[in-house]
Amino acid sequence: MSATNQEHENYEELTPEQIEQQKQDLIDFYKSSIETLQIQLDYEKLVTEIEETRLGRLVAQARIAQILAPAPENNEEQEPAPKKTLKRS
């Protein structure tokens, strides 16, 4: 006997009622899971909105800091560079 024939004999034939019951059990499982997943989706959306809001606040603070920061001092323009001379040997 081949392996597939032995495997087939190990499985019992399901009646149409048993098949229908398995389908209904699967449907019930998915329906109960949907409620939980919907709550999880709502949670994830709220967390995402909170993080996006925090990011927006940080970006705004960085922009304000840039606007209020004093202009960088440019010492090179204010003081002339010393002249370089070559040493004579």
C-alpha positions as CSV (number, residue, x, y, z in Angstrom):
1,M,0.0,0.0,0.0
2,S,1.4,3.5,-0.9
3,A,1.7,6.3,1.7
4,T,-1.1,8.3,0.2
5,N,-3.5,5.3,0.5
6,Q,-2.6,4.8,4.1
7,E,-3.0,8.5,4.9
8,H,-6.4,8.4,3.2
9,E,-7.5,5.5,5.3
10,N,-6.5,7.4,8.5
11,Y,-8.9,10.2,7.7
12,E,-12.5,9.5,8.4
13,E,-15.1,10.6,5.9
14,L,-17.1,13.6,7.2
15,T,-20.8,13.7,6.8
16,P,-22.4,16.8,5.2
17,E,-23.7,17.7,8.7
18,Q,-20.1,17.5,10.2
19,I,-18.8,19.6,7.3
20,E,-21.5,22.2,7.9
21,Q,-20.8,22.2,11.6
22,Q,-17.1,22.8,11.0
23,K,-17.9,25.7,8.6
24,Q,-20.2,27.2,11.3
25,D,-17.6,26.8,14.0
26,L,-15.1,28.6,11.7
27,I,-17.5,31.4,11.0
28,D,-18.2,31.8,14.7
29,F,-14.5,31.9,15.4
30,Y,-13.9,34.6,12.8
31,K,-16.9,36.7,14.1
32,S,-15.6,36.6,17.7
33,S,-12.1,37.5,16.4
34,I,-13.4,40.5,14.5
35,E,-14.6,42.1,17.7
36,T,-11.2,41.8,19.2
37,L,-9.4,42.8,16.1
38,Q,-11.6,45.9,15.7
39,I,-10.7,47.0,19.2
40,Q,-7.0,46.4,18.4
41,L,-7.4,48.4,15.2
42,D,-9.0,51.3,17.1
43,Y,-6.2,51.2,19.6
44,E,-3.4,51.2,16.9
45,K,-5.1,54.1,15.1
46,L,-5.2,56.1,18.3
47,V,-1.5,55.3,19.1
48,T,-0.6,56.4,15.6
49,E,-2.4,59.7,15.9
50,I,-0.7,60.4,19.2
51,E,2.7,59.7,17.8
52,E,2.0,61.8,14.7
53,T,0.8,64.7,17.0
54,R,4.0,64.3,19.1
55,L,6.1,64.5,15.9
56,G,4.3,67.6,14.7
57,R,4.9,69.2,18.1
58,L,8.7,68.4,17.9
59,V,8.9,69.7,14.4
60,A,7.2,72.9,15.4
61,Q,9.6,73.3,18.4
62,A,12.6,72.8,16.1
63,R,11.3,75.5,13.7
64,I,10.7,77.9,16.6
65,A,14.2,77.2,17.9
66,Q,15.7,77.9,14.5
67,I,13.8,81.2,14.1
68,L,14.7,82.4,17.6
69,A,18.4,81.3,17.4
70,P,20.8,84.1,17.0
71,A,22.6,84.4,13.7
72,P,25.9,82.6,13.7
73,E,28.8,84.8,14.2
74,N,31.2,85.0,11.3
75,N,34.6,85.8,12.8
76,E,36.4,85.5,9.5
77,E,34.7,88.6,8.0
78,Q,35.3,90.7,11.0
79,E,39.0,90.1,11.6
80,P,41.4,90.1,8.7
81,A,43.5,86.9,8.5
82,P,47.2,87.4,9.5
83,K,49.5,87.6,6.5
84,K,51.7,84.6,6.0
85,T,55.3,85.1,5.2
86,L,57.9,82.6,4.1
87,K,60.9,82.1,6.3
88,R,64.3,82.7,4.7
89,S,67.0,80.4,5.5
